[in-house]
């Protein structure tokens, strides 16, 4: 209350109004002394205006009035000054992967005044000093703190968005409101411009004249081309918590790192999901909960969960954080603990992939040349098929499977083919497509759309379906996907895999026959070939001779 009263001027201005009206308008002391309206008996007395005592009283009243007027003016203009971000505590971004410095967020903060919502973002590099590709930053605002309304940004439901665009040294800002019933489409209506500026220290600040809820949840996304940085979900000048999962399959443990942001966070307990038959243990683990965590000030804390799979036979195991009990906004990042225990007898769509290694094996994997597309998230590495007891498909990429793009602003044209959508709609999805032909000559297509590794839509021959199961995860360090057609065998002759990103770039694997053995590794270095080696062999002797001479 103290900060709002003094900064915004509400308390002092309102208090001053009563004093100004009383003295200036003559309803109180001033009229009583000067005009004689206060006391009827004063009309009979000689005026004291010309006396020294009277002049002193008059100047005293005028001085008080001027002091109050200029005091109010000073307070009012002070509320219009820019926020001193050196006095505002900032969130520190936690890097999970390397991104281009110009869009690599290092610190960010949000602040409210009586009339504006203000923001601060610091980048590791020169945001807006672009080369070929534009730099963009988006502040996604979940104003009602309801993840089920607004644009589906994975970690929150955005009702409003501030867009900051940097191009050739010019920084501009715009304010938007989410429109439309489809929460997965990038559909916004403009609410006007946003004042934005940038310092020499790569700090971008600005303000929008809008009232944002004090309980709003916020997230920042910065991107250029295929380099994207996403911050955890936070509040306006409130503590937040980042929960980071790191599985260790060799030691059967799940490390859960708790990172407090902005200020102390009181963590009551963490709920865990564990597959049937799995026993969990650890210093703070009680059943399927982590308890007695306490208050985290500024130092991260890591809790280790030991995973006992002795009672599990031939089954996939999963252990993951399902909920965190705390009053602060929480973001859960990282990977779940996933592994297959025992010897699988058939392919199971579970995202563990051990069954593929056991039943299919290296001889039946086909390799696609790596480095032949710009985006590692769709750069095919391996793919395979298995048709015992059903029809199943596998694919892996050099990056993240179905990573997509939360804020697909840079897309020029769409490749979205979902039902009921027009060709100009912008989609955040990456997709995996399986096209196969049958022995009888039929052709069928399975399409899986997703973002942040989460499957959002599955189509079979262009229509939504529930007869196709999908599992997404990490296999031997590569992003991977497995797809199975439930309860059907199509007597497949040939198949191929196509990976497509949110911006329309595709990597198409070569079609292979069902049962065809491995096509061999397709890894190569595009920047090197035997011609370079021949040139090198010619140049080296010349250089050696010159040095000898």
C-alpha positions, 0 to 999 in steps of 0.5 A, spaced: 500 500 500 505 504 501 508 503 494 502 504 490 500 510 495 507 514 494 508 512 487 501 513 483 500 519 487 493 516 489 493 517 497 497 524 497 493 527 491 486 525 494 488 528 501 491 534 498 484 535 494 480 537 501 485 542 503 486 545 497 478 546 496 478 548 503 483 554 503 482 556 495 474 555 495 473 559 501 469 554 505 473 554 511 479 558 514 480 563 508 473 566 507 473 566 515 479 570 515 479 574 509 472 575 506 469 575 513 464 570 512 466 565 517 464 569 523 458 575 523 461 579 529 468 580 524 464 585 520 463 590 525 471 590 526 476 594 522 479 590 517 486 588 518 488 587 511 493 593 511 496 591 518 503 588 518 499 582 522 494 582 516 499 582 511 503 576 514 497 572 515 495 573 508 502 571 505 502 565 510 495 562 506 498 564 499 504 560 501 500 554 504 496 554 497 502 554 493 506 549 496 500 544 496 499 546 488 506 545 487 506 539 491 500 535 488 504 537 481 510 534 483 507 528 485 503 527 479 508 528 474 513 523 478 507 518 477 509 519 469 516 517 470 519 511 467 520 505 472 527 504 475 528 497 473 534 497 478 529 497 483 525 492 481 527 484 482 528 480 476 527 473 474 533 469 472 532 465 466 534 458 466 537 455 460 536 448 458 539 449 451 543 453 447 540 458 443 542 464 438 545 470 443 540 475 440 534 471 443 537 468 449 533 471 455 537 472 461 533 476 465 526 479 465 521 482 470 514 485 470 511 491 474 504 494 475 502 502 476 495 505 476 495 505 469 500 501 465 503 494 465 510 494 464 515 489 462 523 488 462 527 483 458 534 482 458 538 478 452 545 475 452 546 478 445 544 484 440 536 483 440 533 487 434 540 488 430 538 483 425 541 480 419 537 475 415 532 473 420 527 478 424 528 477 432 521 477 435 519 476 443 512 475 445 509 476 452 504 471 453 499 473 459 494 468 462 490 474 465 485 469 468 490 464 471 486 459 467 490 454 463 484 452 459 482 458 456 485 463 451 491 460 446 494 454 448 501 455 449 503 449 453 504 451 460 499 457 460 492 459 456 494 466 454 488 471 454 493 477 451 500 478 448 505 483 447 509 482 441 516 485 440 519 485 433 526 487 432 529 488 425 535 492 423 536 496 429 528 498 430 524 495 435 516 496 435 511 493 440 504 491 439 498 489 444 493 483 442 487 479 445 486 472 443 480 471 438 477 464 436 474 458 439 480 454 436 485 454 442 491 451 438 491 456 432 495 463 432 489 468 432 489 475 435 486 481 434 490 488 435 489 492 441 494 498 439 501 499 439 506 499 445 511 503 447 518 500 447 525 502 448 532 498 448 538 500 452 546 499 450 546 493 455 541 489 450 535 491 455 528 491 452 523 495 456 516 498 455 509 499 457 502 498 455 496 502 458 492 496 460 490 493 467 493 486 468 490 482 473 495 482 479 494 474 479 496 473 472 501 468 469 506 470 464 511 467 460 516 470 455 518 467 448 523 469 444 525 467 437 529 467 430 528 462 425 529 456 428 532 458 435 527 459 440 528 461 448 522 460 453 522 462 460 518 459 466 511 461 468 511 467 473 507 472 476 507 479 477 513 481 482 511 474 485 515 468 487 515 462 482 518 455 482 521 451 476 521 444 477 526 440 473 526 433 472 532 429 470 532 421 469 538 416 470 536 410 467 542 406 469 541 408 476 534 408 476 533 414 479 529 421 478 533 427 480 528 433 481 531 440 481 527 445 485 529 452 483 526 458 486 525 464 482 524 472 484 523 470 492 522 465 497 518 459 495 514 455 500 513 448 497 509 443 501 509 437 497 510 434 490 505 429 487 509 423 483 506 419 478 508 411 478 507 405 474 503 400 477 508 395 481 513 401 482 516 402 489 519 409 490 524 411 496 528 417 498 529 421 504 523 425 503 519 420 499 513 417 502 509 413 498 507 417 492 509 424 495 515 428 496 514 431 503 517 436 508 521 440 503 520 447 506 521 454 504 526 455 498 530 462 499 534 463 493 538 456 493 536 451 488 534 444 492 535 437 488 531 431 491 532 424 489 527 419 488 530 411 487 525 407 483 525 400 485 522 395 479 523 389 482 516 387 482 515 389 475 515 384 469 515 385 462 512 392 462 514 399 461 515 404 467 514 411 468 515 416 474 514 423 473 512 429 477 504 430 477 503 436 481 506 441 486 503 444 492 505 451 493 502 458 492 507 460 487 506 459 479 510 452 477 513 450 471 515 443 470 520 442 465 525 436 463 524 429 462 520 423 465 523 417 467 521 412 462 524 405 461 522 398 459 523 392 464 524 385 462 524 382 455 518 385 451 514 380 447 511 385 442 511 392 440 507 397 446 506 404 444 509 407 451 514 412 448 520 407 452 522 404 445 526 398 448 521 394 445 523 396 438 531 395 440 529 388 442 524 386 436 526 390 430 534 391 431 539 395 427 538 390 421 531 393 420 532 400 421 533 405 415 537 411 416 536 418 413 542 423 411 543 427 417 544 435 416 540 435 410 535 440 413 536 446 417 531 444 423 534 439 427 527 437 430 525 434 423 532 432 421 530 424 420 535 419 423 532 412 423 525 409 421 523 402 421 516 398 421 514 392 425 508 388 423 507 382 428 500 382 431 499 389 428 502 395 424 507 399 427 512 405 425 518 408 428 522 414 427 527 419 430 530 426 429 536 429 431 533 434 435 526 434 439 520 430 436 514 434 435 517 440 438 513 445 434 513 453 436 509 456 441 509 463 437 509 461 430 509 468 428 514 467 423 510 462 418 509 465 412 504 460 409 501 454 412 501 447 411 496 445 416 491 440 413 487 439 419 479 439 418 475 445 418 481 450 418 483 454 412 489 455 408 491 461 412 491 459 419 497 459 423 499 453 426 504 451 432 505 444 430 510 440 427 508 433 424 510 426 423 507 423 417 507 415 415 504 414 408 504 406 406 501 402 400 498 395 401 499 389 397 492 391 394 494 397 391 491 402 397 494 408 399 493 411 407 496 416 411 497 417 418 499 424 420 501 426 428 501 433 430 504 436 436 508 441 440 512 441 446 513 434 445 505 433 446 501 430 441 495 435 439 491 431 433 492 425 430 489 424 423 488 417 419 486 419 411 485 426 413 480 425 418 481 425 426 481 418 429 482 414 435 484 408 432 492 410 432 496 410 438 502 415 439 508 415 444 513 420 444 520 420 448 527 420 447 531 414 445 538 413 445 539 421 446 534 422 439 527 425 439 523 419 437 516 417 436 512 410 435 505 409 432 501 403 432 494 402 428 490 399 433 486 392 432 488 392 424 493 389 419 493 392 412 498 387 409 503 393 408 507 393 401 511 399 402 512 405 407 515 412 408 516 417 413 516 425 412 517 430 418 514 437 417 516 443 422 511 449 423 514 453 418 513 448 412 520 445 412 520 438 410 525 432 411 522 426 407 525 419 408 526 414 402 520 409 401 522 402 403 519 395 402 516 392 408 521 387 411 527 390 407 533 390 411 537 396 413 539 401 408 545 403 412 548 409 416 546 415 412 550 420 416 555 424 412 558 431 413 555 436 407 561 440 407 566 435 406 567 430 400 573 427 396 574 432 392 576 437 398 581 431 400 584 431 393 585 439 393 588 438 400 593 433 398 595 438 392 596 444 397 600 441 403 606 439 399 606 447 396 606 450 403 611 445 405 616 447 400 615 454 401 617 454 408 623 450 407 625 455 402 
